[in-house]
Amino acid sequence: MPPRSTPDPDLKSMPPGVPYIIGNEAAERFSFYGMKGILTVFMTKHLLDASGNPDVMTDEEAKGSTTSSPPARTSSPSSAHSSRM
């Protein structure tokens, strides 16, 4: 059958490609909202300390030092910001 340039007037149901479009849209939405939820948990865990206060990273922590434990902090988060400005 040659390709058509106009809709088939005898077709009484959905075109054959519509289920693929619907399935693709469902997969995209599932992926988007799933990643949004994962990102929220990740950002909350890594940007707040146990008491819910902002947990600012030092430059060394942000660069990803190779030590197994993070270095002890000697300054408050507010002084860490002022030293980088």
C-alpha positions in Angstrom: 0.0 0.0 0.0 1.5 3.4 -1.0 1.9 6.1 1.7 -1.1 8.3 2.2 -1.1 12.1 2.2 -4.6 12.5 3.6 -6.5 10.6 6.4 -8.2 7.4 5.5 -11.9 8.2 5.4 -12.8 4.5 6.1 -10.7 4.3 9.3 -13.2 4.0 12.3 -10.6 3.7 15.1 -7.5 5.5 16.3 -4.6 5.7 13.8 -2.1 2.9 14.5 0.6 5.2 15.8 -1.5 6.8 18.6 -0.9 4.1 21.2 2.9 4.6 20.8 2.5 8.4 21.3 0.4 7.8 24.5 2.8 5.2 25.8 5.8 7.6 25.2 4.0 10.4 26.9 3.3 8.2 30.0 6.9 7.1 30.1 8.2 10.7 29.9 5.9 11.9 32.7 6.8 8.9 34.9 10.5 9.7 34.4 10.1 13.4 34.9 8.1 13.2 38.2 10.3 10.3 39.4 13.5 12.3 38.9 11.9 15.3 40.5 11.1 13.3 43.6 14.5 11.7 43.7 16.2 15.2 43.3 14.1 16.6 46.2 15.2 13.9 48.5 18.8 14.1 47.4 19.0 17.9 47.7 17.3 17.9 51.1 19.7 15.2 52.4 22.9 16.9 51.1 22.0 20.6 51.7 20.7 20.4 55.2 22.3 19.0 58.4 20.5 16.8 60.9 18.9 19.7 62.6 17.5 21.2 59.4 20.0 24.1 59.1 21.8 24.8 55.8 24.9 22.7 55.5 27.3 24.7 53.3 30.1 22.8 51.6 33.7 24.0 51.7 35.6 24.4 48.5 37.6 21.2 49.3 34.3 19.2 49.9 32.8 20.5 46.6 35.9 19.4 44.7 35.5 15.9 46.1 38.6 15.1 48.2 39.8 11.5 48.1 39.7 11.0 51.8 37.2 8.5 53.1 35.7 10.9 55.7 34.9 14.6 55.2 37.3 17.0 56.8 36.2 18.6 60.1 34.7 22.0 59.8 36.3 24.7 61.7 34.2 27.7 60.6 30.5 28.4 60.6 28.6 28.4 57.3 28.3 32.2 57.3 32.1 32.7 57.6 32.6 30.1 54.8 30.5 32.3 52.5 32.4 35.5 53.4 35.8 33.9 52.8 34.8 32.9 49.2 33.5 36.4 48.2 
